Amino acid sequence: MRNWDEEEEEGWEKLEKLPQNNENHLSQQEVAILLGVSRSRVSEIESRALLKFKTILLRRYKAEDF
């Protein structure tokens, strides 16, 4: 059985082969490679996180504050 360090190292090796953008941000595909999941799963997680963030902001600030 492989340990996390081996999987993480393998992910970074794959990532080095992909083109990087100028601002050092990772694309969904790059994140997927690092985490060992599909790009669509990264998209699902991102969507849920943004929805939670939006909900928190709307609760904290009233609509008329915008």
PDB file of N, H, CA, C and O in Angstrom:
ATOM      1  N   MET A   1       0.844  -1.187   0.000  1.00  0.00           N
ATOM      2  CA  MET A   1       0.000   0.000   0.000  1.00  0.00           C
ATOM      3  C   MET A   1       0.886   1.247   0.000  1.00  0.00           C
ATOM      4  O   MET A   1       1.861   1.331   0.747  1.00  0.00           O
ATOM      5  N   ARG A   2       0.531   2.207  -0.848  1.00  0.00           N
ATOM      6  H   ARG A   2      -0.260   2.139  -1.456  1.00  0.00           H
ATOM      7  CA  ARG A   2       1.319   3.432  -0.950  1.00  0.00           C
ATOM      8  C   ARG A   2       0.896   4.410   0.134  1.00  0.00           C
ATOM      9  O   ARG A   2      -0.261   4.430   0.555  1.00  0.00           O
ATOM     10  N   ASN A   3       1.829   5.205   0.572  1.00  0.00           N
ATOM     11  H   ASN A   3       2.769   5.189   0.230  1.00  0.00           H
ATOM     12  CA  ASN A   3       1.481   6.206   1.576  1.00  0.00           C
ATOM     13  C   ASN A   3       1.228   7.558   0.909  1.00  0.00           C
ATOM     14  O   ASN A   3       1.486   7.738  -0.281  1.00  0.00           O
ATOM     15  N   TRP A   4       0.730   8.480   1.682  1.00  0.00           N
ATOM     16  H   TRP A   4       0.520   8.334   2.649  1.00  0.00           H
ATOM     17  CA  TRP A   4       0.342   9.798   1.164  1.00  0.00           C
ATOM     18  C   TRP A   4       1.516  10.523   0.531  1.00  0.00           C
ATOM     19  O   TRP A   4       1.354  11.158  -0.511  1.00  0.00           O
ATOM     20  N   ASP A   5       2.696  10.443   1.135  1.00  0.00           N
ATOM     21  H   ASP A   5       2.828   9.927   1.981  1.00  0.00           H
ATOM     22  CA  ASP A   5       3.857  11.155   0.607  1.00  0.00           C
ATOM     23  C   ASP A   5       4.204  10.710  -0.809  1.00  0.00           C
ATOM     24  O   ASP A   5       4.552  11.538  -1.651  1.00  0.00           O
ATOM     25  N   GLU A   6       4.111   9.405  -1.078  1.00  0.00           N
ATOM     26  H   GLU A   6       3.828   8.733  -0.395  1.00  0.00           H
ATOM     27  CA  GLU A   6       4.395   8.902  -2.421  1.00  0.00           C
ATOM     28  C   GLU A   6       3.373   9.414  -3.421  1.00  0.00           C
ATOM     29  O   GLU A   6       3.732   9.808  -4.530  1.00  0.00           O
ATOM     30  N   GLU A   7       2.114   9.411  -3.041  1.00  0.00           N
ATOM     31  H   GLU A   7       1.822   9.091  -2.140  1.00  0.00           H
ATOM     32  CA  GLU A   7       1.063   9.899  -3.928  1.00  0.00           C
ATOM     33  C   GLU A   7       1.206  11.390  -4.172  1.00  0.00           C
ATOM     34  O   GLU A   7       1.017  11.858  -5.295  1.00  0.00           O
ATOM     35  N   GLU A   8       1.538  12.136  -3.133  1.00  0.00           N
ATOM     36  H   GLU A   8       1.691  11.756  -2.221  1.00  0.00           H
ATOM     37  CA  GLU A   8       1.703  13.579  -3.279  1.00  0.00           C
ATOM     38  C   GLU A   8       2.879  13.883  -4.201  1.00  0.00           C
ATOM     39  O   GLU A   8       2.780  14.755  -5.065  1.00  0.00           O
ATOM     40  N   GLU A   9       3.974  13.182  -4.029  1.00  0.00           N
ATOM     41  H   GLU A   9       4.055  12.474  -3.327  1.00  0.00           H
ATOM     42  CA  GLU A   9       5.160  13.385  -4.867  1.00  0.00           C
ATOM     43  C   GLU A   9       4.838  13.075  -6.325  1.00  0.00           C
ATOM     44  O   GLU A   9       5.250  13.806  -7.226  1.00  0.00           O
ATOM     45  N   GLU A  10       4.108  12.001  -6.551  1.00  0.00           N
ATOM     46  H   GLU A  10       3.773  11.408  -5.819  1.00  0.00           H
ATOM     47  CA  GLU A  10       3.719  11.630  -7.903  1.00  0.00           C
ATOM     48  C   GLU A  10       2.840  12.706  -8.526  1.00  0.00           C
ATOM     49  O   GLU A  10       2.984  13.016  -9.709  1.00  0.00           O
ATOM     50  N   GLY A  11       1.926  13.281  -7.735  1.00  0.00           N
ATOM     51  H   GLY A  11       1.810  13.029  -6.775  1.00  0.00           H
ATOM     52  CA  GLY A  11       1.069  14.361  -8.216  1.00  0.00           C
ATOM     53  C   GLY A  11       1.872  15.585  -8.616  1.00  0.00           C
ATOM     54  O   GLY A  11       1.592  16.201  -9.644  1.00  0.00           O
ATOM     55  N   TRP A  12       2.867  15.944  -7.817  1.00  0.00           N
ATOM     56  H   TRP A  12       3.095  15.443  -6.981  1.00  0.00           H
ATOM     57  CA  TRP A  12       3.704  17.102  -8.137  1.00  0.00           C
ATOM     58  C   TRP A  12       4.510  16.855  -9.397  1.00  0.00           C
ATOM     59  O   TRP A  12       4.706  17.774 -10.194  1.00  0.00           O
ATOM     60  N   GLU A  13       4.989  15.611  -9.596  1.00  0.00           N
ATOM     61  H   GLU A  13       4.830  14.866  -8.949  1.00  0.00           H
ATOM     62  CA  GLU A  13       5.735  15.295 -10.811  1.00  0.00           C
ATOM     63  C   GLU A  13       4.857  15.459 -12.042  1.00  0.00           C
ATOM     64  O   GLU A  13       5.312  15.979 -13.060  1.00  0.00           O
ATOM     65  N   LYS A  14       3.603  15.021 -11.964  1.00  0.00           N
ATOM     66  H   LYS A  14       3.233  14.598 -11.137  1.00  0.00           H
ATOM     67  CA  LYS A  14       2.675  15.184 -13.076  1.00  0.00           C
ATOM     68  C   LYS A  14       2.395  16.659 -13.312  1.00  0.00           C
ATOM     69  O   LYS A  14       2.292  17.104 -14.455  1.00  0.00           O
ATOM     70  N   LEU A  15       2.272  17.410 -12.233  1.00  0.00           N
ATOM     71  H   LEU A  15       2.356  17.048 -11.305  1.00  0.00           H
ATOM     72  CA  LEU A  15       1.948  18.832 -12.331  1.00  0.00           C
ATOM     73  C   LEU A  15       3.061  19.608 -13.015  1.00  0.00           C
ATOM     74  O   LEU A  15       2.786  20.557 -13.749  1.00  0.00           O
ATOM     75  N   GLU A  16       4.310  19.225 -12.790  1.00  0.00           N
ATOM     76  H   GLU A  16       4.533  18.454 -12.194  1.00  0.00           H
ATOM     77  CA  GLU A  16       5.434  19.937 -13.398  1.00  0.00           C
ATOM     78  C   GLU A  16       5.383  19.883 -14.915  1.00  0.00           C
ATOM     79  O   GLU A  16       5.947  20.752 -15.579  1.00  0.00           O
ATOM     80  N   LYS A  17       4.723  18.885 -15.472  1.00  0.00           N
ATOM     81  H   LYS A  17       4.266  18.179 -14.932  1.00  0.00           H
ATOM     82  CA  LYS A  17       4.634  18.730 -16.918  1.00  0.00           C
ATOM     83  C   LYS A  17       3.561  19.625 -17.531  1.00  0.00           C
ATOM     84  O   LYS A  17       3.566  19.850 -18.741  1.00  0.00           O
ATOM     85  N   LEU A  18       2.643  20.138 -16.714  1.00  0.00           N
ATOM     86  H   LEU A  18       2.639  19.956 -15.731  1.00  0.00           H
ATOM     87  CA  LEU A  18       1.563  20.982 -17.218  1.00  0.00           C
ATOM     88  C   LEU A  18       2.006  22.437 -17.310  1.00  0.00           C
ATOM     89  O   LEU A  18       2.841  22.882 -16.522  1.00  0.00           O
ATOM     90  N   PRO A  19       1.455  23.179 -18.263  1.00  0.00           N
ATOM     91  CA  PRO A  19       1.791  24.604 -18.337  1.00  0.00           C
ATOM     92  C   PRO A  19       1.218  25.357 -17.144  1.00  0.00           C
ATOM     93  O   PRO A  19       0.128  25.040 -16.668  1.00  0.00           O
ATOM     94  N   GLN A  20       1.940  26.336 -16.670  1.00  0.00           N
ATOM     95  H   GLN A  20       2.826  26.594 -17.057  1.00  0.00           H
ATOM     96  CA  GLN A  20       1.510  27.154 -15.544  1.00  0.00           C
ATOM     97  C   GLN A  20       1.092  28.525 -16.059  1.00  0.00           C
ATOM     98  O   GLN A  20       1.633  29.016 -17.049  1.00  0.00           O
ATOM     99  N   ASN A  21       0.122  29.141 -15.377  1.00  0.00           N
ATOM    100  H   ASN A  21      -0.318  28.742 -14.572  1.00  0.00           H
ATOM    101  CA  ASN A  21      -0.238  30.495 -15.767  1.00  0.00           C
ATOM    102  C   ASN A  21       0.701  31.479 -15.082  1.00  0.00           C
ATOM    103  O   ASN A  21       1.541  31.081 -14.275  1.00  0.00           O
ATOM    104  N   ASN A  22       0.565  32.727 -15.393  1.00  0.00           N
ATOM    105  H   ASN A  22      -0.117  33.050 -16.049  1.00  0.00           H
ATOM    106  CA  ASN A  22       1.517  33.735 -14.917  1.00  0.00           C
ATOM    107  C   ASN A  22       1.356  34.133 -13.466  1.00  0.00           C
ATOM    108  O   ASN A  22       2.280  34.700 -12.883  1.00  0.00           O
ATOM    109  N   GLU A  23       0.219  33.855 -12.869  1.00  0.00           N
ATOM    110  H   GLU A  23      -0.531  33.393 -13.343  1.00  0.00           H
ATOM    111  CA  GLU A  23      -0.035  34.313 -11.503  1.00  0.00           C
ATOM    112  C   GLU A  23       0.126  33.210 -10.469  1.00  0.00           C
ATOM    113  O   GLU A  23      -0.228  33.406  -9.307  1.00  0.00           O
ATOM    114  N   ASN A  24       0.647  32.067 -10.859  1.00  0.00           N
ATOM    115  H   ASN A  24       0.935  31.907 -11.803  1.00  0.00           H
ATOM    116  CA  ASN A  24       0.870  30.930  -9.967  1.00  0.00           C
ATOM    117  C   ASN A  24      -0.417  30.402  -9.339  1.00  0.00           C
ATOM    118  O   ASN A  24      -0.393  29.859  -8.234  1.00  0.00           O
ATOM    119  N   HIS A  25      -1.537  30.559 -10.040  1.00  0.00           N
ATOM    120  H   HIS A  25      -1.556  31.000 -10.938  1.00  0.00           H
ATOM    121  CA  HIS A  25      -2.788  29.957  -9.610  1.00  0.00           C
ATOM    122  C   HIS A  25      -2.893  28.600 -10.270  1.00  0.00           C
ATOM    123  O   HIS A  25      -2.399  28.404 -11.381  1.00  0.00           O
ATOM    124  N   LEU A  26      -3.532  27.664  -9.595  1.00  0.00           N
ATOM    125  H   LEU A  26      -3.933  27.823  -8.693  1.00  0.00           H
ATOM    126  CA  LEU A  26      -3.697  26.329 -10.163  1.00  0.00           C
ATOM    127  C   LEU A  26      -5.053  26.218 -10.853  1.00  0.00           C
ATOM    128  O   LEU A  26      -6.057  26.727 -10.354  1.00  0.00           O
ATOM    129  N   SER A  27      -5.074  25.555 -11.989  1.00  0.00           N
ATOM    130  H   SER A  27      -4.259  25.141 -12.394  1.00  0.00           H
ATOM    131  CA  SER A  27      -6.338  25.277 -12.665  1.00  0.00           C
ATOM    132  C   SER A  27      -7.030  24.119 -11.960  1.00  0.00           C
ATOM    133  O   SER A  27      -6.435  23.441 -11.123  1.00  0.00           O
ATOM    134  N   GLN A  28      -8.286  23.904 -12.307  1.00  0.00           N
ATOM    135  H   GLN A  28      -8.769  24.455 -12.987  1.00  0.00           H
ATOM    136  CA  GLN A  28      -9.007  22.767 -11.728  1.00  0.00           C
ATOM    137  C   GLN A  28      -8.314  21.463 -12.086  1.00  0.00           C
ATOM    138  O   GLN A  28      -8.251  20.549 -11.263  1.00  0.00           O
ATOM    139  N   GLN A  29      -7.795  21.366 -13.303  1.00  0.00           N
ATOM    140  H   GLN A  29      -7.846  22.108 -13.971  1.00  0.00           H
ATOM    141  CA  GLN A  29      -7.103  20.144 -13.719  1.00  0.00           C
ATOM    142  C   GLN A  29      -5.839  19.924 -12.893  1.00  0.00           C
ATOM    143  O   GLN A  29      -5.538  18.795 -12.506  1.00  0.00           O
ATOM    144  N   GLU A  30      -5.106  20.992 -12.624  1.00  0.00           N
ATOM    145  H   GLU A  30      -5.351  21.909 -12.938  1.00  0.00           H
ATOM    146  CA  GLU A  30      -3.884  20.880 -11.826  1.00  0.00           C
ATOM    147  C   GLU A  30      -4.203  20.460 -10.392  1.00  0.00           C
ATOM    148  O   GLU A  30      -3.497  19.634  -9.814  1.00  0.00           O
ATOM    149  N   VAL A  31      -5.256  21.023  -9.823  1.00  0.00           N
ATOM    150  H   VAL A  31      -5.830  21.694 -10.293  1.00  0.00           H
ATOM    151  CA  VAL A  31      -5.685  20.643  -8.475  1.00  0.00           C
ATOM    152  C   VAL A  31      -6.102  19.170  -8.463  1.00  0.00           C
ATOM    153  O   VAL A  31      -5.769  18.429  -7.538  1.00  0.00           O
ATOM    154  N   ALA A  32      -6.829  18.761  -9.494  1.00  0.00           N
ATOM    155  H   ALA A  32      -7.099  19.363 -10.245  1.00  0.00           H
ATOM    156  CA  ALA A  32      -7.278  17.372  -9.589  1.00  0.00           C
ATOM    157  C   ALA A  32      -6.098  16.410  -9.608  1.00  0.00           C
ATOM    158  O   ALA A  32      -6.136  15.369  -8.951  1.00  0.00           O
ATOM    159  N   ILE A  33      -5.064  16.746 -10.346  1.00  0.00           N
ATOM    160  H   ILE A  33      -5.034  17.591 -10.879  1.00  0.00           H
ATOM    161  CA  ILE A  33      -3.879  15.891 -10.405  1.00  0.00           C
ATOM    162  C   ILE A  33      -3.222  15.801  -9.037  1.00  0.00           C
ATOM    163  O   ILE A  33      -2.842  14.717  -8.594  1.00  0.00           O
ATOM    164  N   LEU A  34      -3.088  16.936  -8.373  1.00  0.00           N
ATOM    165  H   LEU A  34      -3.396  17.817  -8.733  1.00  0.00           H
ATOM    166  CA  LEU A  34      -2.456  16.937  -7.042  1.00  0.00           C
ATOM    167  C   LEU A  34      -3.240  16.117  -6.031  1.00  0.00           C
ATOM    168  O   LEU A  34      -2.653  15.420  -5.203  1.00  0.00           O
ATOM    169  N   LEU A  35      -4.569  16.198  -6.095  1.00  0.00           N
ATOM    170  H   LEU A  35      -5.045  16.764  -6.768  1.00  0.00           H
ATOM    171  CA  LEU A  35      -5.410  15.507  -5.121  1.00  0.00           C
ATOM    172  C   LEU A  35      -5.749  14.078  -5.534  1.00  0.00           C
ATOM    173  O   LEU A  35      -6.242  13.291  -4.725  1.00  0.00           O
ATOM    174  N   GLY A  36      -5.487  13.753  -6.778  1.00  0.00           N
ATOM    175  H   GLY A  36      -5.087  14.392  -7.435  1.00  0.00           H
ATOM    176  CA  GLY A  36      -5.796  12.414  -7.249  1.00  0.00           C
ATOM    177  C   GLY A  36      -7.282  12.173  -7.452  1.00  0.00           C
ATOM    178  O   GLY A  36      -7.773  11.062  -7.252  1.00  0.00           O
ATOM    179  N   VAL A  37      -8.000  13.228  -7.852  1.00  0.00           N
ATOM    180  H   VAL A  37      -7.601  14.130  -8.014  1.00  0.00           H
ATOM    181  CA  VAL A  37      -9.431  13.124  -8.137  1.00  0.00           C
ATOM    182  C   VAL A  37      -9.684  13.660  -9.538  1.00  0.00           C
ATOM    183  O   VAL A  37      -8.771  14.173 -10.185  1.00  0.00           O
ATOM    184  N   SER A  38     -10.911  13.541 -10.003  1.00  0.00           N
ATOM    185  H   SER A  38     -11.652  13.124  -9.477  1.00  0.00           H
ATOM    186  CA  SER A  38     -11.229  14.043 -11.342  1.00  0.00           C
ATOM    187  C   SER A  38     -11.416  15.564 -11.315  1.00  0.00           C
ATOM    188  O   SER A  38     -11.668  16.157 -10.266  1.00  0.00           O
ATOM    189  N   ARG A  39     -11.286  16.178 -12.496  1.00  0.00           N
ATOM    190  H   ARG A  39     -11.081  15.696 -13.348  1.00  0.00           H
ATOM    191  CA  ARG A  39     -11.495  17.607 -12.606  1.00  0.00           C
ATOM    192  C   ARG A  39     -12.941  17.962 -12.294  1.00  0.00           C
ATOM    193  O   ARG A  39     -13.216  19.016 -11.720  1.00  0.00           O
ATOM    194  N   SER A  40     -13.866  17.082 -12.671  1.00  0.00           N
ATOM    195  H   SER A  40     -13.643  16.226 -13.138  1.00  0.00           H
ATOM    196  CA  SER A  40     -15.276  17.366 -12.380  1.00  0.00           C
ATOM    197  C   SER A  40     -15.540  17.350 -10.876  1.00  0.00           C
ATOM    198  O   SER A  40     -16.374  18.115 -10.393  1.00  0.00           O
ATOM    199  N   ARG A  41     -14.847  16.497 -10.133  1.00  0.00           N
ATOM    200  H   ARG A  41     -14.169  15.876 -10.526  1.00  0.00           H
ATOM    201  CA  ARG A  41     -15.001  16.476  -8.667  1.00  0.00           C
ATOM    202  C   ARG A  41     -14.475  17.775  -8.060  1.00  0.00           C
ATOM    203  O   ARG A  41     -15.071  18.314  -7.127  1.00  0.00           O
ATOM    204  N   VAL A  42     -13.372  18.272  -8.584  1.00  0.00           N
ATOM    205  H   VAL A  42     -12.888  17.835  -9.342  1.00  0.00           H
ATOM    206  CA  VAL A  42     -12.835  19.558  -8.116  1.00  0.00           C
ATOM    207  C   VAL A  42     -13.857  20.657  -8.389  1.00  0.00           C
ATOM    208  O   VAL A  42     -14.060  21.537  -7.551  1.00  0.00           O
ATOM    209  N   SER A  43     -14.498  20.614  -9.550  1.00  0.00           N
ATOM    210  H   SER A  43     -14.333  19.900 -10.230  1.00  0.00           H
ATOM    211  CA  SER A  43     -15.517  21.602  -9.890  1.00  0.00           C
ATOM    212  C   SER A  43     -16.694  21.536  -8.925  1.00  0.00           C
ATOM    213  O   SER A  43     -17.198  22.571  -8.492  1.00  0.00           O
ATOM    214  N   GLU A  44     -17.134  20.327  -8.586  1.00  0.00           N
ATOM    215  H   GLU A  44     -16.724  19.485  -8.938  1.00  0.00           H
ATOM    216  CA  GLU A  44     -18.236  20.162  -7.628  1.00  0.00           C
ATOM    217  C   GLU A  44     -17.869  20.750  -6.270  1.00  0.00           C
ATOM    218  O   GLU A  44     -18.668  21.457  -5.655  1.00  0.00           O
ATOM    219  N   ILE A  45     -16.669  20.457  -5.810  1.00  0.00           N
ATOM    220  H   ILE A  45     -16.020  19.883  -6.309  1.00  0.00           H
ATOM    221  CA  ILE A  45     -16.215  20.967  -4.503  1.00  0.00           C
ATOM    222  C   ILE A  45     -16.133  22.485  -4.536  1.00  0.00           C
ATOM    223  O   ILE A  45     -16.541  23.153  -3.586  1.00  0.00           O
ATOM    224  N   GLU A  46     -15.608  23.030  -5.623  1.00  0.00           N
ATOM    225  H   GLU A  46     -15.276  22.488  -6.395  1.00  0.00           H
ATOM    226  CA  GLU A  46     -15.497  24.480  -5.766  1.00  0.00           C
ATOM    227  C   GLU A  46     -16.879  25.139  -5.740  1.00  0.00           C
ATOM    228  O   GLU A  46     -17.069  26.162  -5.083  1.00  0.00           O
ATOM    229  N   SER A  47     -17.828  24.557  -6.448  1.00  0.00           N
ATOM    230  H   SER A  47     -17.674  23.726  -6.982  1.00  0.00           H
ATOM    231  CA  SER A  47     -19.190  25.109  -6.490  1.00  0.00           C
ATOM    232  C   SER A  47     -19.834  25.112  -5.107  1.00  0.00           C
ATOM    233  O   SER A  47     -20.458  26.094  -4.708  1.00  0.00           O
ATOM    234  N   ARG A  48     -19.680  24.010  -4.383  1.00  0.00           N
ATOM    235  H   ARG A  48     -19.173  23.211  -4.708  1.00  0.00           H
ATOM    236  CA  ARG A  48     -20.253  23.939  -3.033  1.00  0.00           C
ATOM    237  C   ARG A  48     -19.599  24.949  -2.097  1.00  0.00           C
ATOM    238  O   ARG A  48     -20.273  25.566  -1.272  1.00  0.00           O
ATOM    239  N   ALA A  49     -18.282  25.115  -2.229  1.00  0.00           N
ATOM    240  H   ALA A  49     -17.735  24.614  -2.900  1.00  0.00           H
ATOM    241  CA  ALA A  49     -17.572  26.076  -1.377  1.00  0.00           C
ATOM    242  C   ALA A  49     -18.040  27.499  -1.661  1.00  0.00           C
ATOM    243  O   ALA A  49     -18.247  28.283  -0.735  1.00  0.00           O
ATOM    244  N   LEU A  50     -18.207  27.833  -2.939  1.00  0.00           N
ATOM    245  H   LEU A  50     -18.039  27.197  -3.691  1.00  0.00           H
ATOM    246  CA  LEU A  50     -18.675  29.177  -3.288  1.00  0.00           C
ATOM    247  C   LEU A  50     -20.097  29.427  -2.800  1.00  0.00           C
ATOM    248  O   LEU A  50     -20.417  30.529  -2.352  1.00  0.00           O
ATOM    249  N   LEU A  51     -20.947  28.413  -2.884  1.00  0.00           N
ATOM    250  H   LEU A  51     -20.688  27.518  -3.247  1.00  0.00           H
ATOM    251  CA  LEU A  51     -22.321  28.547  -2.391  1.00  0.00           C
ATOM    252  C   LEU A  51     -22.328  28.783  -0.875  1.00  0.00           C
ATOM    253  O   LEU A  51     -23.082  29.620  -0.380  1.00  0.00           O
ATOM    254  N   LYS A  52     -21.495  28.049  -0.147  1.00  0.00           N
ATOM    255  H   LYS A  52     -20.883  27.369  -0.548  1.00  0.00           H
ATOM    256  CA  LYS A  52     -21.406  28.242   1.302  1.00  0.00           C
ATOM    257  C   LYS A  52     -20.898  29.640   1.632  1.00  0.00           C
ATOM    258  O   LYS A  52     -21.403  30.289   2.548  1.00  0.00           O
ATOM    259  N   PHE A  53     -19.895  30.104   0.882  1.00  0.00           N
ATOM    260  H   PHE A  53     -19.485  29.577   0.137  1.00  0.00           H
ATOM    261  CA  PHE A  53     -19.348  31.432   1.097  1.00  0.00           C
ATOM    262  C   PHE A  53     -20.405  32.501   0.837  1.00  0.00           C
ATOM    263  O   PHE A  53     -20.539  33.454   1.605  1.00  0.00           O
ATOM    264  N   LYS A  54     -21.153  32.335  -0.251  1.00  0.00           N
ATOM    265  H   LYS A  54     -21.044  31.561  -0.874  1.00  0.00           H
ATOM    266  CA  LYS A  54     -22.224  33.284  -0.582  1.00  0.00           C
ATOM    267  C   LYS A  54     -23.274  33.316   0.526  1.00  0.00           C
ATOM    268  O   LYS A  54     -23.732  34.389   0.920  1.00  0.00           O
ATOM    269  N   THR A  55     -23.653  32.145   1.026  1.00  0.00           N
ATOM    270  H   THR A  55     -23.281  31.273   0.706  1.00  0.00           H
ATOM    271  CA  THR A  55     -24.657  32.058   2.094  1.00  0.00           C
ATOM    272  C   THR A  55     -24.187  32.793   3.350  1.00  0.00           C
ATOM    273  O   THR A  55     -24.957  33.520   3.977  1.00  0.00           O
ATOM    274  N   ILE A  56     -22.945  32.600   3.704  1.00  0.00           N
ATOM    275  H   ILE A  56     -22.319  32.009   3.195  1.00  0.00           H
ATOM    276  CA  ILE A  56     -22.381  33.271   4.887  1.00  0.00           C
ATOM    277  C   ILE A  56     -22.396  34.781   4.697  1.00  0.00           C
ATOM    278  O   ILE A  56     -22.784  35.522   5.600  1.00  0.00           O
ATOM    279  N   LEU A  57     -21.972  35.235   3.518  1.00  0.00           N
ATOM    280  H   LEU A  57     -21.657  34.633   2.784  1.00  0.00           H
ATOM    281  CA  LEU A  57     -21.961  36.676   3.265  1.00  0.00           C
ATOM    282  C   LEU A  57     -23.362  37.274   3.298  1.00  0.00           C
ATOM    283  O   LEU A  57     -23.567  38.356   3.849  1.00  0.00           O
ATOM    284  N   LEU A  58     -24.325  36.570   2.708  1.00  0.00           N
ATOM    285  H   LEU A  58     -24.159  35.692   2.261  1.00  0.00           H
ATOM    286  CA  LEU A  58     -25.698  37.096   2.697  1.00  0.00           C
ATOM    287  C   LEU A  58     -26.299  37.133   4.094  1.00  0.00           C
ATOM    288  O   LEU A  58     -27.083  38.030   4.405  1.00  0.00           O
ATOM    289  N   ARG A  59     -25.944  36.178   4.936  1.00  0.00           N
ATOM    290  H   ARG A  59     -25.307  35.449   4.683  1.00  0.00           H
ATOM    291  CA  ARG A  59     -26.424  36.216   6.321  1.00  0.00           C
ATOM    292  C   ARG A  59     -25.788  37.351   7.102  1.00  0.00           C
ATOM    293  O   ARG A  59     -26.435  37.985   7.937  1.00  0.00           O
ATOM    294  N   ARG A  60     -24.517  37.602   6.826  1.00  0.00           N
ATOM    295  H   ARG A  60     -23.992  37.088   6.148  1.00  0.00           H
ATOM    296  CA  ARG A  60     -23.786  38.609   7.575  1.00  0.00           C
ATOM    297  C   ARG A  60     -24.201  40.030   7.162  1.00  0.00           C
ATOM    298  O   ARG A  60     -24.322  40.922   8.002  1.00  0.00           O
ATOM    299  N   TYR A  61     -24.410  40.216   5.881  1.00  0.00           N
ATOM    300  H   TYR A  61     -24.312  39.491   5.199  1.00  0.00           H
ATOM    301  CA  TYR A  61     -24.736  41.550   5.383  1.00  0.00           C
ATOM    302  C   TYR A  61     -26.137  41.542   4.778  1.00  0.00           C
ATOM    303  O   TYR A  61     -26.497  40.626   4.040  1.00  0.00           O
ATOM    304  N   LYS A  62     -26.888  42.522   5.083  1.00  0.00           N
ATOM    305  H   LYS A  62     -26.596  43.267   5.684  1.00  0.00           H
ATOM    306  CA  LYS A  62     -28.236  42.627   4.542  1.00  0.00           C
ATOM    307  C   LYS A  62     -28.176  43.029   3.077  1.00  0.00           C
ATOM    308  O   LYS A  62     -27.198  43.633   2.636  1.00  0.00           O
ATOM    309  N   ALA A  63     -29.208  42.700   2.327  1.00  0.00           N
ATOM    310  H   ALA A  63     -30.002  42.210   2.685  1.00  0.00           H
ATOM    311  CA  ALA A  63     -29.247  42.989   0.900  1.00  0.00           C
ATOM    312  C   ALA A  63     -29.114  44.493   0.623  1.00  0.00           C
ATOM    313  O   ALA A  63     -28.502  44.887  -0.370  1.00  0.00           O
ATOM    314  N   GLU A  64     -29.680  45.326   1.489  1.00  0.00           N
ATOM    315  H   GLU A  64     -30.177  45.007   2.296  1.00  0.00           H
ATOM    316  CA  GLU A  64     -29.607  46.767   1.231  1.00  0.00           C
ATOM    317  C   GLU A  64     -28.207  47.335   1.434  1.00  0.00           C
ATOM    318  O   GLU A  64     -27.944  48.470   1.036  1.00  0.00           O
ATOM    319  N   ASP A  65     -27.308  46.574   2.042  1.00  0.00           N
ATOM    320  H   ASP A  65     -27.522  45.652   2.366  1.00  0.00           H
ATOM    321  CA  ASP A  65     -25.936  47.032   2.215  1.00  0.00           C
ATOM    322  C   ASP A  65     -25.150  46.976   0.912  1.00  0.00           C
ATOM    323  O   ASP A  65     -24.063  47.544   0.813  1.00  0.00           O
ATOM    324  N   PHE A  66     -25.694  46.300  -0.074  1.00  0.00           N
ATOM    325  H   PHE A  66     -26.578  45.838   0.007  1.00  0.00           H
ATOM    326  CA  PHE A  66     -24.949  46.150  -1.338  1.00  0.00           C
ATOM    327  C   PHE A  66     -25.279  47.227  -2.279  1.00  0.00           C
ATOM    328  O   PHE A  66     -24.747  47.260  -3.389  1.00  0.00           O
TER     329      PHE A  66
END
